[in-house]
């Protein structure tokens, strides 16, 4: 069984109604590393006159979640049922003293493959839940790390018809060795290495070879997991090749967290994508939130 596959069983959701949204909970079909992540949590924003369903994915860290929920409220106003999925190891799905998403910061490809695809499974189970409520088309939108999971999900599950990828990228070389967010990963490489013996950027380059050439050899998604270098097994750049849906991508011109080389690596591999540049960094992209919503709505409606 490939890491994103799961046993599709009946969903028995627990739904708590709030003033602006519902909180939907159901069991995850995998065994996470902590008990808190055994339950999938979705903030469900239902439109009175919906024309589509949108799954929204946040970035790593609990601090991003409150302000990104603004997007869910806004998309609801534009007639999209919006399902704000709390990713594994975040918020209610993690211990109270966690900052959110800690297990995703790992130098181990084996561990990351499992954890990243647990998030993909959560997206797929969210679609399963949506299908019990609606037959409208399903779209996806992800910011930063959420954009990475969105890319993997679109490649794997064709029930997703369109996607927006915001301030995200691929090619782990540019993320693990250059992003200020991944300093802990670099320390892990240098102190304890990983199962592939990777301890430096130079070793990473040698081990991975030419990524575009390697990716060209993958004819099916299952081929990815036959490759001995495990960091290919969860790299959005790799899965982008298999995203044939229409994609709109936002890139921050001054983004240092997901730098231009990482963003370019992802965009170049997407066969059916358009890109909009935003004059912002990673976090300052929030100042362009209304512009991002308008462009995304126009894209979804086209």
C-alpha positions in Angstrom: 0.0 0.0 0.0 1.3 3.4 -1.0 1.6 5.9 1.9 -1.4 8.1 0.8 -3.7 5.1 0.5 -6.3 4.2 3.2 -9.3 2.1 3.9 -12.4 4.0 2.9 -15.0 3.4 5.5 -18.2 5.2 6.5 -17.6 8.6 8.1 -19.4 9.2 11.4 -18.9 12.9 11.9 -19.4 14.8 15.2 -20.7 18.3 14.3 -20.7 21.2 16.7 -22.5 24.3 15.4 -20.9 27.7 16.1 -22.0 31.2 15.1 -19.9 31.5 12.0 -18.9 27.9 11.2 -19.4 24.3 12.3 -16.6 22.2 13.9 -16.6 18.8 12.2 -14.7 15.9 13.8 -14.1 12.3 12.7 -11.5 9.6 13.1 -8.4 9.6 10.9 -7.8 6.3 9.1 -4.1 6.0 10.2 -2.2 5.8 13.4 -0.5 9.2 14.0 2.5 9.6 16.4 0.4 11.4 19.0 -3.1 10.6 20.2 -4.3 14.2 19.6 -4.0 13.8 15.8 -6.2 10.7 15.7 -9.2 13.0 15.2 -9.6 15.0 12.0 -10.8 18.6 12.7 -12.5 20.8 10.1 -13.9 24.3 10.4 -16.9 24.1 8.1 -18.1 27.4 6.6 -21.4 26.8 4.7 -22.7 29.2 2.1 -26.4 29.8 1.8 -26.2 29.5 -2.0 -23.1 27.4 -2.7 -21.7 26.9 -6.1 -18.6 24.8 -5.2 -16.7 23.3 -2.3 -13.3 24.6 -1.3 -10.8 22.8 1.0 -8.4 25.4 2.6 -5.0 24.3 4.0 -2.9 26.5 6.3 0.9 26.6 6.7 3.0 25.1 9.5 2.5 26.6 12.9 -0.5 27.4 15.0 0.1 31.2 14.6 -0.9 31.2 11.0 -4.3 29.6 11.6 -6.4 32.5 13.1 -5.6 35.0 10.3 -5.9 32.5 7.5 -9.4 31.6 8.8 -10.3 35.0 7.4 -10.0 33.5 3.9 -12.6 30.8 4.8 -15.1 33.5 5.9 -14.5 35.5 2.8 -14.8 32.5 0.4 -18.1 31.7 2.1 -19.3 35.1 1.1 -18.4 34.4 -2.5 -20.7 31.3 -2.4 -18.0 28.6 -1.7 -18.6 26.0 1.0 -15.2 26.3 2.6 -13.6 23.5 4.7 -10.7 24.8 6.7 -8.8 21.6 7.5 -6.6 21.6 10.6 -3.6 19.6 9.5 -2.1 16.9 11.7 0.1 17.9 14.6 -1.5 21.4 14.8 -3.9 23.2 17.2 -6.4 20.8 18.8 -4.5 17.9 17.1 -1.3 18.5 19.1 -0.3 18.9 22.8 -1.0 22.4 24.2 2.7 23.3 24.5 3.5 22.7 20.8 3.9 25.6 18.4 2.3 23.4 15.7 3.6 21.1 13.1 6.9 20.1 14.8 7.0 16.5 13.4 7.2 18.0 9.8 10.6 19.5 10.7 12.7 16.4 10.2 15.8 15.5 8.3 14.5 11.9 7.9 12.8 11.3 4.5 11.2 8.1 5.9 9.5 10.1 8.7 8.5 13.0 6.5 7.0 10.7 3.9 4.7 9.2 6.5 3.8 12.5 8.0 3.2 14.4 4.8 1.0 11.7 3.4 -1.0 11.6 6.6 -1.9 15.2 5.7 -2.8 14.0 2.2 -5.0 11.3 3.6 -6.8 14.0 5.7 -7.5 15.9 2.6 -8.9 12.8 0.9 -11.1 12.0 3.9 -12.3 15.6 3.9 -13.4 15.0 0.3 -15.1 11.8 1.4 -17.0 13.9 4.0 -17.9 16.6 1.5 -19.4 13.9 -0.8 -21.8 12.9 1.9 -23.1 16.5 2.0 -22.8 17.9 -1.6 -22.2 16.9 -5.2 -20.8 20.3 -6.2 -17.2 20.4 -7.6 -14.3 20.3 -5.1 -11.4 22.8 -5.2 -8.4 23.3 -3.0 -6.3 26.2 -1.8 -3.1 26.0 0.3 -0.7 28.5 1.8 3.0 27.7 2.3 3.1 24.2 3.7 -0.6 23.9 2.9 0.3 24.5 -0.8 2.7 21.6 -0.7 0.1 19.3 0.7 -2.4 20.7 -1.9 0.1 19.8 -4.7 0.5 16.3 -3.5 -3.3 15.9 -3.0 -4.1 17.2 -6.5 -1.6 14.7 -8.1 -3.1 11.8 -6.1 -6.8 12.5 -6.0 -8.5 13.7 -9.2 -11.8 14.5 -7.4 -10.1 17.9 -6.8 -10.9 19.9 -10.0 -8.8 23.1 -9.5 -6.2 24.4 -7.1 -4.6 27.6 -5.8 -1.1 27.4 -4.5 0.0 30.4 -2.5 3.6 31.3 -1.4 4.8 27.7 -1.6 7.4 25.7 -3.5 9.2 22.5 -4.1 12.7 21.0 -4.3 13.9 20.2 -0.7 17.3 21.5 -1.5 16.1 25.1 -1.6 13.8 24.7 1.4 15.8 22.6 3.8 19.1 24.4 3.2 18.0 28.0 2.7 14.7 28.7 4.5 15.0 30.5 7.9 12.2 28.2 9.1 14.2 25.0 8.7 17.2 25.8 10.9 16.3 22.9 13.1 16.4 20.5 10.1 19.8 21.8 9.2 21.1 21.2 12.7 19.7 17.7 12.6 21.5 17.0 9.3 24.8 18.2 10.7 24.6 16.5 14.1 22.9 13.1 13.5 22.4 13.0 9.7 19.6 10.7 8.5 19.0 7.2 7.1 20.6 8.3 3.7 23.7 9.7 5.4 22.9 13.2 4.3 24.8 15.8 6.4 25.4 18.8 4.1 24.0 20.6 1.1 26.9 19.2 -1.0 26.0 15.7 -0.1 22.3 16.5 -0.8 23.1 17.7 -4.3 25.2 14.6 -5.0 22.6 12.2 -3.6 19.6 13.7 -5.4 21.3 14.2 -8.8 19.5 16.4 -11.3 16.0 16.5 -10.0 14.3 17.3 -13.3 16.1 14.4 -15.0 15.1 12.1 -12.1 11.5 13.3 -12.3 11.3 12.7 -16.0 11.8 9.0 -15.4 8.6 8.8 -13.2 5.8 7.6 -15.5 3.3 7.0 -12.7 3.0 8.1 -9.1 3.9 4.7 -7.9 7.2 5.0 -9.7 8.1 7.8 -7.3 8.2 5.4 -4.3 10.5 3.0 -6.1 13.3 5.6 -6.2 15.9 4.9 -3.4 16.3 8.6 -2.5 13.4 9.1 -0.1 13.2 12.9 -0.2 11.6 12.5 -3.7 8.7 10.6 -2.0 7.2 13.8 -0.5 8.6 16.6 -2.7 5.9 18.8 -4.2 8.1 19.4 -7.2 7.9 15.7 -8.0 4.2 15.4 -7.6 3.5 18.6 -9.6 4.3 16.6 -12.8 1.1 14.6 -12.2 -1.1 17.7 -11.4 -3.1 18.0 -14.7 -5.8 20.2 -13.1 -5.8 24.0 -13.7 -3.6 25.7 -11.1 -3.2 29.4 -10.1 0.0 30.1 -8.2 0.9 33.2 -6.1 4.6 33.9 -5.5 6.0 36.5 -3.2 8.8 38.5 -4.9 10.6 39.1 -1.5 9.7 35.7 0.0 12.7 34.3 1.9 10.9 31.5 3.6 10.0 29.9 0.3 12.6 31.5 -2.0 12.3 32.1 -5.7 14.3 29.0 -6.7 11.9 26.8 -4.7 8.9 28.5 -6.1 10.2 28.3 -9.6 11.0 24.6 -9.2 7.4 23.9 -8.4 5.9 26.2 -11.0 8.1 24.8 -13.8 6.8 21.2 -13.2 3.1 22.1 -13.2 1.7 21.4 -16.7 -1.3 23.6 -16.5 -0.6 26.6 -14.2 -0.6 30.4 -14.3 1.4 32.5 -11.8 0.8 35.9 -10.2 3.7 37.7 -8.5 2.9 39.6 -5.3 5.3 42.4 -4.1 5.6 41.0 -0.6 7.5 38.6 1.6 6.0 35.4 3.1 4.1 36.9 6.0 3.5 40.3 4.5 1.5 38.6 1.8 -1.4 39.0 4.3 -1.6 42.7 3.3 -2.7 41.5 -0.2 -5.4 39.1 1.1 -8.3 40.8 -0.6 -6.5 40.9 -3.9 -5.6 37.2 -3.5 -9.2 36.3 -2.8 -10.5 38.2 -5.8 -8.0 36.6 -8.2 -8.7 33.2 -6.7 -12.5 33.5 -7.0 -12.2 34.7 -10.6 -10.0 31.6 -11.3 -12.4 29.2 -9.6 -15.3 30.7 -11.5 -13.6 30.6 -14.9 
